[in-house]
Amino acid sequence: MPRRLARPASVAAVTWASAAAATMCPDLVVLWAVLAVASGACVVALSWVRRPALAVAAVALACAAAAGGSVAALAPVRAQIDALQVGGGRQLELTAVVVGHISGTANGGAWFDATATRVAAGSVSLSGEIPSRIGVDGDGRAALAASGQGSEVRLVGRAIPARAGERAVLVLRATEVLSAPAPGGVWGWFESLRDGLVASTRGLPQPGAGLVPGLAVGDTSSLDAATETAMNASSLSHLTAVSGANCALVVGAAFAALALAGAPRWLRVAGALTVLVGFVGLVTPEPSVVRAAAMAAIALLAVVLGRPAAGVAVLSAAITVLLIADPWLSTSLGFALSAAATAALLILARPLARGMERWMPRALALPLAVPTAAQLVCGPLIVLIDPHVPLLGIAANLVADPAAAPATVAGVLACVSPVPWLRDGLTALAWVPASWIAAVAHTTSTIGAQNLPWPDGAVGAALLAVVSTAIVVAIVRPRRIPCVTALASIVVTVVVGLVAGQVAIRTVAGPLTVPTTWDVAMCDVGQGDATLWRSGDAVALVDAGPEPDLLAQCLQTFGVARLDLVVLTHFDLDHVGGSRAVLGRAALVVHGPVDAPDDQRLLDDFAAAGARLQQASTGMTGTVGDTRWQALGPAPRDAPGNDASVALDVVGPDFPRTVLLGDLGADAQAALMRRVDVPRVDVVKVSHHGSADQDPDLYRRLHPAVGLIGVGAQNRYGHPTASLLSTLSALGVVVGRTDTDGDLAVSMDDEARLTLWRAKPPG
């Protein structure tokens, strides 16, 4: 980067550091005063010594002081809130205006940003504009159903401590919603437009229908869980968030339309910016959207000027201004990703394209260089929240991005269309490219080599930054530093070899070691359960373990792509936490009693992804291939929990008879023996990870040849217990346990002899 561009970039960097320090330590008022004085001193020195460095220092220190001052300006408001003694659990009554999306949470509640205009604590009240963040429970979320951006709501609740660096002066967990009207005026109009677009997609096939509002205005309320997971896994989630890409597509379409109409350049820019302002209002101008709009405006200016170098300077200036106006953006990962992606587009895309032109046509090099630059720069930041590297993310973006523009533009036009039949027609047009994007996401996410595990935290981010830098240098191949280029090429070669070997082990070598004749398998998913059985091409899964990645790896190892049956024995996290790995893969889901709202939401996700739902009860039967399963429990009146686990008996020709006991405790096991005639079996899935809460009589009556225990290595519960192992040993049971043996598989040959395969060798 030329030296002249390093000057505004350094100002932006200093401002960013100052803003981050100010938000994390808002009491450092003296420091910002010192920085302001130092800036003045640099100005005085500049009048004596004409050095560009002094000018840059003066501007950087002034901007740093301004960012700190923006945080310090809220100190009086914080003091007033503290004077109300809200930290002691005091009940507050709040009147506030909603300024952001009301975002649902996993427990059925919601959080949203608001500006409080009145806070009352008993007879004492405070008025003003107080940045707030408000949380509500499931009932509160229902009460806020009609509310949105611009709604003035009244709530009762208690304050909770704010996180370090949080923008909100007051964080309130509401206990009652007193008033929550629909937004009025222009905000109500925008809300009706968004609702109209969502309604227009109803009746169109999923998953494309759910993607249309997300691509157009960032509304993912109708997006099914399986597609949302697939979009995240394939690095396409930025298409359904209101990002700089969305804004740039809308602005670019407006700019191109005005150009086709013969408008002069100034009118094209003015018209495109007007459209951008309207788009921001349509998708709600919360901080992330304002940031995305600013980045889109920068990209537009760079295109108009035809000078990427100017774009870097404007990007630096925009970052500086945004951080002074809103210093809390400095700790926002979304803001960092947006800035990094824009910088990558302006600085790296063309050099990478020139490097790629050595091996491919120019027409392909630039389209490939754009997502490559963004992936290389943003990857170290993404690893901080998801310790995986999407190896096919660049390819997925290359294939899906051409469909994003028509889907977004048609969706936005449908959203603002005043004529219902025209809106429906435009929505249908947007559905076609949206379905293509959904297909790319689902296809990419199911490829085993897609997500490469990576070290998490700062170490993982630093390691990936080194690898990304080496890839850039190896592609660009700067002539002035041949030694560095050679070193980078060596690093890339080593990394490619390691990645190829790891991928081969995960996708080729691993599955090749599994016996092809397996009938029953247990996945090594840590402290949790996930058991498979197979008959012909039909496969069933009982429980999903604690984490999606672990389950997905196991399914890949055993070559399972589609599940005819998923059984959720009960809803503890170690049995259902990995369910997202099989959303959209299951034809039928049989489950135990539902207890919490989260349980029902998980079942709703399965239903939205195309599965049929059935609650298990004693005596229920079904088939998987040639095998027949029967539920041995729970009894109709069993309360949700371990003792209401779905227990199964599975039989079939040339199949080892198997009983799976969920997490049944000793009392529930004794009740099962009173309720049903317990058979002798070949395989038992030992209950509750081998805990001590077992009835030995049940295992004596089952008298299995093989016992499978799903248990995590060095778990804090002491599973499996010595008493359980002693019981099995006395019966002559061959035990397989995932903590020491890894994945397990049981096969039965034509002479009914059983073989237990272990992924890890003994010892």
Secondary structure, 3 states (H helix, E strand, C coil): CCHHHHHHHHHHHHHHHHHHHHHHCCCCHHHHHHHHHHHHHHHHHHHHCCCHHHHHHHHHHHHHHHHHHHHHCCHHHHHHHHHCCHHHCCEEEEEEEECCCCEECCCCCEEEEEEEEEEEECCEEEEEEEEEEEEECHHHHHHCCCCCCCCEEEEEEEECCCCCCCCCCEEEEEEEEEECCCCCHHHHHHHHHHHHHHHHHCCCCCCHHHHHHHHHHCCCCCCCHHHHHHHHHCCCHHHCCCCHHHHHHHHHHHHHHHHHCCCCHHHHHHHHHHHHHHHHHHCCCCHHHHHHHHHHHHHHHHHHHCCHHHHHHHHHHHHHHHHHHCHHHHHCHHHHHHHHHHHHHHHHHHHHHHHHCCCCCHHHHHHHHHHHHHHHHHHHHHCCCCCEEECCHHHHHHHHHHHHHHHHHHHHHHHHCCCHHHHHHHHHHHHHHHHHHHHHHHHHHCCCCCEEECCCHHHHHHHHHHHHHHHHHHHHCCCCCHHHHHHHHHHHHHHHHHHHHHHHHHHHHHHHHCCCCCCEEECCCCCCCCEEEEECCEEEEECCCCCHHHHHHHHHHCCCCCECEEEECCCCHHHHCCHHHHCCCECEEEECCCCCHHHHHHHHHHHHCCCEEEECCCCCEEEECCEEEEEEECCCCCCCCHHHCCEEEEECCCCCCEEECCCCCHHHHHHHHHHCCCCCCCEEECHHHHCCCCCHHHHHHHCCCEEEECCCCCCCCCCCCHHHHHHHHHCCCEEEEHHHHCCEEEEECCCCCEEEEECCCCC
